Amino acid sequence: MSLKKVMILSCVSLGLLVSQANASSIKVGIATEAYPPFSVPNAEGNYTGWEIDIANAICEQAKLDCEIVRLSPHLGTVLSLL
C-alpha cells in the first residue's frame, strides 16, 4: 500500500475520531493487514505502530476514551480503487 493511501486512511480514521467526540467511547479503525511501521500486529493480536501511537496521543490530549478496532480485510480492496 502506498504512503498516500495510508495517509488517506489515517486522515479518515482521525476525522471519524473527531466527529465522534460526543460518544462515550470512540472507535478508531485500522486496517487488518500489517503495514510496518504504520500498524503491525503482535503475538497477542494487538496492533502497534505509528498509526496506533498517533491515535492514542490524540485521544490522550483530547481526554477521550478511544478503542482501537480492526477494519474489514476488504478495506484494502476499496483503497486499491483510490
C-alpha positions, -999 to 999 in steps of 0.1 A, spaced: 0 0 0 14 34 -9 21 61 16 -6 82 1 -32 56 7 -21 50 43 -22 87 49 -57 89 35 -68 61 57 -52 77 87 -69 111 80 -103 94 75 -99 75 108 -89 106 126 -118 125 110 -141 99 123 -125 102 157 -132 139 158 -168 135 146 -175 111 174 -162 133 201 -195 133 220 -197 95 221 -188 77 253 -162 56 236 -147 65 203 -137 37 179 -106 42 158 -104 18 129 -71 4 115 -65 -20 85 -61 -56 95 -31 -61 71 3 -54 86 19 -22 72 51 -16 91 58 9 106 22 22 105 4 -8 120 18 -42 130 0 -70 149 19 -85 179 17 -121 191 -15 -113 212 -32 -98 181 -30 -63 194 -16 -37 170 14 -14 175 30 12 153 28 48 141 -10 49 134 -17 35 169 7 58 186 -8 89 168 -44 79 176 -35 72 213 -17 105 216 -47 124 201 -71 106 224 -49 114 254 -45 151 245 -83 154 239 -91 134 270 -112 110 250 -119 73 257 -107 56 225 -108 20 214 -86 7 186 -107 -17 163 -97 -37 133 -114 -29 100 -126 -55 75 -98 -71 54 -118 -60 23 -109 -24 30 -77 -29 11 -98 -37 -20 -117 -4 -16 -84 15 -11 -69 0 -42 -96 18 -62 -84 52 -50 
